[in-house]
Amino acid sequence: MAALNFNALFFNHEIPFCKVYGIEGKDKLAKLLVTNRISFFIEWQDKRLWDNKNVFTIRINEADSMLAKDLVEGMDCVKVGVTCDL
């Protein structure tokens, strides 16, 4: 049986894509990513003290980042390019 050869750039290369503020925004973004066949992982973070909203970090595969960036353009609750500690 031949060994599988994967390009390390696209296989298992998860990056922090954006931060989402609020549960409604998280649900909306999750539905959008699923509809467009983009796999993702949601990290739940603490609530912000000044407005009591939940903050989520969305992690996706680097190969899908350009498509995802185009999809979330104009969404107020999403901040693209926000880095976080790994």
Secondary structure, DSSP 8 states (H G I E B T S, - for coil): -------TTTSS-EEEEEEEESHHHHHHHHHHHHHTT--EEEEEE---TTT---EEEEEEEGGGHHHHHHHHTT-TTEEET-----
